[in-house]
Amino acid sequence: MDGDKVSLEDNQPEWTKEYNPYTLQAAAVEEKTVPAIKEFMETVRARCEGPDYRELRNMVFQELVQSEQMPLIAYMLDHDDTLASSIQPIAILEHASKPLIDALVAHGWDINTQNHSAMAGPTTGRKRLLDYLVTEGEGKESLARWLVEEKGAKLDGYTDGHGEPPPPLLETCAARGTVAMYRFLEEHGARPCPRALHLAAVTAASRRTDPAHDESTSAEMLRFLVEERGADVNGIDSDVSHQPMNTHFGTPIAYAARCPSVVDPERFNSYS
């Protein structure tokens, strides 16, 4: 806003340095009470342009998610019909929980929503919540299973209309997940993907994993893909469909060799 004040409708107090959309937002975040949230939503929504209100609203909502204020989250969802549909997976990932997801879904959020903001970055721009949760680093495998078994999360080939579909789920899991999660996804119909070993090799290389001796998650995944799933250590990735984030590097060992952490690429080819 330009200046300290703006012209307003009759019978409305003027915006000042002490009373404006930003101070109302700050009060809502700091106080975390229904009255503060109510004043913020009613006043700012009535007197700000739509995009300005939505930006401030989402910032307040994000603060409530981070502090896990479920009653206030429910209040905001109950009093703004467009809020749930604006939420991207990356915004709730860190604090994702069954109560939060249930509240969002009850207000129209699609469990298969993809990130669609440039803020998400090129490597996360197509991901859904499930795509994050199947990776070991998030520590929420039980939540991923719940999304598949009870909330209708799609396994492959889904797009919410905002762009390309996310990468194959088994590819994501092979790169950063556990063998247990990989098996679970297979059992529930996830399609095989030709680059599973390629991506697993990249992660293993970045972690300096030795599949012949290590007992790490990455080593276990490499052994599983080769010994139990018959992945070809010399397989070429040329049959992978080209998408904006896909680049063809050849064999799994070629993928591993591109990793800066690799000293001797041959150590990652114990099966050849």
Sequence and secondary structure as in RCSB ss.txt:
>XXXX:A:sequence
MDGDKVSLEDNQPEWTKEYNPYTLQAAAVEEKTVPAIKEFMETVRARCEGPDYRELRNMVFQELVQSEQMPLIAY
MLDHDDTLASSIQPIAILEHASKPLIDALVAHGWDINTQNHSAMAGPTTGRKRLLDYLVTEGEGKESLARWLVEE
KGAKLDGYTDGHGEPPPPLLETCAARGTVAMYRFLEEHGARPCPRALHLAAVTAASRRTDPAHDESTSAEMLRFL
VEERGADVNGIDSDVSHQPMNTHFGTPIAYAARCPSVVDPERFNSYS
>XXXX:A:secstr
  SS     TTS    SSSSHHHHHHHHHHH  HHHHHHHHHHHHHHS HHHHHHHHHHHHHHHHHTT HHHHHH
HHHT TTTGGG  HHHHGGG  HHHHHHHHHTT  TT B   GGG TTTTT BHHHHHTSGGG  HHHHHHHHHH
S    SS   SSSS    HHHHHHHHS HHHHHHHHHTT    TTHHHHHHHHHHHTT  TTT  SHHHHHHHII
IIIS   TT  GGGS   TT     SHHHHHHTSTT S GGGG TT 
